[in-house]
């Protein structure tokens, strides 16, 4: 499969999954977290599908297209290992949804990300909240949810928090 075909399949899966979760996430109180703003396309889509939720974007720096940029109150700049650990006072509550769009093509590096990310995410999420990620995470107090048909197995994971740790 070409890299273009792989990218298209990944973006199509991401869009399907984001939209699949809307009604479920809207039943849960709390903001939306976008971990990995990148060029802002997904953040822009989240604003469209969650018009009544506050959305906070996390990344090292904001380098997205101006039309896709969060305002200063909703952009949290810096290393996610540092900023996610201390974001709750700024955000004001635990999150209903976290979309994790960080990682690499290096399996070892991705394992290291998953290792520090899982406990930080757990502390940020409300019971009943959802996490959508390409990284497999060790979250004992979460259930892995079924994905809609057509999503390539192993490509994405949906976790729902079922209890406090």
N, C-alpha and C positions, 0 to 999 in steps of 0.2 A: 504494500500500500504506500502510495506517495505521501510525503509530509503534508501536502496540501489536502489530500483526502483525509488523512488522520486529523488534521486541524478542523476541517469541516465537520467530521463526525463528532469530535470533542465539543465543538461549539453548539452543534445541534442537540447533543445529549444534555449539555449544560442548560440550554434554554428550556428544553422539555422538563427537566427536573426542577428548575426554578419555578416554572409556572405550575407544575404538578403540586408543589408545596404551598402555594399561596393560600388556599382556603384553610389548610391545616395550621399554618403559621398565624393567620389572622384570628384564629380562635384562642391564641395565647397572648397574654399581655407582655409587652416589652419591645425594645427596639430591635433593629436588624443590624448585624455586623458584617461588613465586607472586609475580609482579611486578604489584602493584596489588591490595591486599587488599580495598579498597572495603568493602562491607557484609559480606563474609566468606562468601557463599554458595558460591563456587567453592572457597575454601580448605576449607570444611566438607566439600564433596564429595571433594576430593583426599584428605582424611584417611580418608574411607570407602573409596575405591578403592585407596589406597596405605597399608594399615595397617602395612606393614613398612619404610616409607621415612620418613626425617626430612623434614619440610616446613618451609621457611623462607618467611615472608611479608615482603614489602617494601612500604612505603607511607610517605607523609609522616607520617601519624599513624594510630593505630588508632581507628577510629570504627565498628566493626562491632558486631553483636549479641553480647552476652557469650557465648552458646553457640557462636559461630563464631570466637572470639578465640584466636589462638595464645598460648602461654605466653611469658613474657618472653625466654626463651632462643631462641625461634623467630620472634620479631617483630623486624624490623630497620626502625627508624623513621628517616625523613629523606628527602632528595632521592635518588631511585634513582641519579642520575648520580654521586653521592658514595658512597653505601653499597654499591652493586654493585661498584664498583671495588676495594673493600677488604674484601669479605666472606669471602674464602677462609679466612683464619686462624680466623675464628669458626665457619664452617661445617665446616671440617676436610677438605674434598675438593672436587673439581670435581663439578658437578651432572650427574645423569642426565637431568633433565627441567626445562625452564623453561616455565611458562605465563605469557605476557605479556598482561596485561589492562590496558594503559595506552594512551592515545591520545585522540583527540577527533574531532569531526565536521569539523575544519578540516584540509584536506589539506596546507596549508603547515606547520602545527604538527606534524602527523604525520610529514612528511618530516624535520623537524628532530629529532624523537624518534628516528626510525629511524637517522639519521646518527650520533648519539652512542651509541645503544643497541647496535647491531650489534657494534662492537669490544669493548664491555664484556661482552656476553653470550658472545662467542667465548672470552674469557679465563676465564670461569666454567664452561664446559661441558667435559665429558670427551669423548674420541673415542667415537663411538657414541651420544652423548646426543642428545636431541630438544628442539626448541623448537616450541611452538605459539603462534601470534600472528596477529592480524588485520593487523599491519603488514608490508608487504613489506620484507625486510631484505637488504642486500647482504652476503652471507656466502660468499666465494669457496671456502672449504674445507668447505662443506656441500652436501648434495644436497637438493633440494626433493622431498619424498615425495608419493606419490599420496594422495588423500583417499578415504574410503569414499563410496559412491554416496549421493546425496541432499544433499550439501553444496553450497551455492550457489557457483559458480566465483568466485574472487577474494575470497571472504569471509574465509577463513582460509588460513594457510600452515603447513605442517609442514616443518621443516628438521631434517636429521640430520647431525651433525658427522662427516665422513669422514677428516679429518686435522688435525694442528696447522697453524696458519697459517705 
